[in-house]
């Protein structure tokens, strides 16, 4: 299978140009000679996409592959997560019972989308993603795409928010086959207002910079990213459930998301 394509449930997932090469540059730098049967990162990501299991089990496959292929990077992620947890990153984000702060952000086609308009159609799932380059975000989005029909049956509205320029939001949406909008939160402005934006630190900047050009993706040099949180918001604008974890390797499981939507109706 050519690098740049992922297959799941009979569908081909088109990855952005050069995505596989960038992953290889980061994750396959470890010496693999000791294990001829070891899977490449692309193969591990493919296995996670095809796995019939809860989302966090699929994400764990990716995390295990990262640790196997590049322990230096995995250890740096552990240190980042430990720092964020000690600082209470995300703890001050809006909680169930709070009003979800409004937003007006451009979608992947440049149209402005507001929370108020979304809630006129039904309860909303608002999910923050780090970027089109992030395999965990890709898996998270694929999991939501797989549940689109069930979410629609509950009148649920889905919105993904990411701090990248429109062309990268379009690439992400196309790659996962989503019908819901991907909104651009330039300079992490909305995420900052929710206490969700974090600085990744100099160590992660150095390691990630080998493979990813965040300044180009975001059109700034801050190296800030959102904590990939998920909020479920009722039509009255009140948050009914949330998932906020500074460890980006974990996300709200899809079954929990569906259950939260039922409570929000």
N, C-alpha and C positions, 0 to 999 in steps of 0.2 A: 504494500500500500504506500503510495507516495507520501512523503512528509508534507504536512499542511492539510491533510484530510483526516477526519475522525468519523467513525461509523457507529451508529447506535440505533437500534430498533428499525433497521432498514433505511436509515436516513444518513446522508453524508454531511458532516459538519466541516465547513470550509474555514480554515484558520487563516489569519492575516498573513500576508507574504512575509517570509523569513521567520515566522514564529517558531517553527521546529528548529531551525538553525540556532536561534537565540537560546532556546531551551537547552540544546546540546552544549552550547558554549558554557552555560552555567552549571548544568547538572551532570554532564558527562566528563568533567575535568578530572574526576577520580580515576585511579588505575583499575581497570576492569579485567586485567589479564588473569587474575587469580580465579575468576569464575566465568568460564566461557558461556554458561547458560544464563548469566545475569541479563535481566531485561533492561533495555534502554529506557530513558525517561518517557519517550514517546510511547513505547509499548506499555509502560506502567499506566500512563494517563489513559491510553486506549482501554486497558483492562478496567480501570476505575469507571470510565464512561459506560462500559458494557455491563458492569456488575449490577445484578438485581439485588440491591441492598439499600438500607437507609442512607441518606445523603452523607452523614458523618462517617459511616463505614467506607464509603467511596472516597471521601476526602482523606481518610487515614491511609488508603493505598498510595495516594500521591505523596503524603508526608513521609511514609516509609521509603518510597523511592528516592526522595530528596536526601534522606539521611544515608541511604545505602550508597548513592552516587556521589554525594558531596557532603561529607560530615562537617566540614568547616562551615558551610553555609547553614546547615541544620543547627549547629551549635550557636551560631550567631542569631538565628531566629529565636532559639530558646532564651538567649540573653535579652533580646529585644522584648519578648513577651514578659519575662520576669521584671524588666524595668517598668513596663507599662502597667503591670499588675500592682507593683509596689506604689506607683503613682496614682492608682485608682483611675486609670484611663477609661473613659466611657461611663463611669459611675454617675456622673452628673447629667447624663443625657436624659431627655424626657422619659417619664415612667408611665406605666398604666395608670389611668385616671387623670393624667395631664392632657391638656389640649395640644394637639400636634401643631407646632408652629407652621404658618403658611409658607408656601414657596411659589415662585413663578420662574421656571427654568426652561431653556430651549431643549426640544427633543432632538432626536437623531436626524430630523429633517429641517431643523431650525425653527419649528413652531413653538411658541411659548405655551407651556402647560402649567396650570395652577392647581394646587391641592383642592381648592373649593370646587372647581369644575369636575375633578375626578370623583369627589364624594357625592356629587349629584347623581352619579351612576351606580354607586354602591360602595360597600366598605373597601378600604384600600390596603394593599400590601406595598409598603415602601421599603425597598432594600438598597442598601449602599454597597457598591462594589468598588474594588481598588483600581481596576483597569482591565482593558482588553487582553493584556499580556499575562494576567494572573491565572494560572491553571485552576486554583481553588475557586476563584470567581466564575470561571468558565463552567466548572462542574456545578456550582451553586445555581447558575442561570439555567443550565441544562435541566437540573432537577425541577426547577420552577416551570420550565417549558413543558416537561413531561406531565405536569399536573394542571396545565392551562385549562383543559376542558372541565375538570372537577372544580377549579377555582371559578370559572365562568358560570357553572351551575349554581354557585352560591352568590352570584352577582358581584364577585370579587374583581377589583381593578388592581392591576399590577403596575408598578413603576420602579424602574431601576435607576439609580443615581450614581454617576461616576465623575471624577474630576478631570475628564479628558475632552479634547476637542471633538467636534462633531464627527469628523471622519473616522475616529477611533470608536466612538459610540456606535456608529453605523456598522463598523466592522464587527464589533462584539454582537450586536443584534443579529446580523446576518449569520455569523458563525454558529450561533446556538439555535437559530430558527425561531426567534421570538416574535410574537405578534404584539407584545406590549412595548411601550416606549422606553428608550434609554435616554435619560436626561443628563445634560452637561452642567456640572457644578464647578464653574471656573474658579480657580484659586481656593477650592474647598470652602467657599463662602458659607453655603448653607450648612455643611458639616461642621464648620467652626462654630456656627451659631447654636448648634445642638451639642457642643462639647464632644464631638466625635472625631475631629481631625487630630492626627498625631504626627510628630516628626520622627522619621525612621532612624535617625542617628547617623554618625559618620561611618561606622562600621558597615551598616547595611547599605548606605549610599555607595560605598566602595565596592561591595560585593555585587549589588544589583546593577551597578553601572556597567559591569562587564557585559551584561546581556540586554539591558533595557535602558532606553533613553527617555526617562520620565520628564526631563525638562522640555523635550520636544512634544511628548504626548500631552502634557498639561500646559505648555507654553509659559512656564515659570521655573525657577531654579530652587524652589523651597524644599523639595523632597518631603512634602507632606502628603499623607494618604488618609483616607477615612477608615475608621474602624468599620469593618463590613457588617453593620447592624441591620436588623429587620424590625420594622414597626407594623403592627396591624391596627388600623384606625377605623372606627365606626363612622357611619354617615353623619353623626353629630360632631365629628372632628376630635372625639376623645380616643386616646390610645387605649386599646383593650389588652394588647400583649406586645412584648418586645423581646428581642434577642440582641444583647450587646456583649461581645466578648473580645478583649484585646488580642486574643490569639486568633489570627485570621485563618488558621487551619480548621477552625470549627465554625459551623453555621447553624441556623435554625433548621431542624429537620422538617421535611415536607409534610409529614403527618402532623407535626405540631402546628405548622402554618395553616393547614386545612382546619384543624380543630379550633385554632384561634379565629379564623374567618367565620366559622359557625357561631362562635360566641359574639362576634361583632355585628351580626345581622340584626 
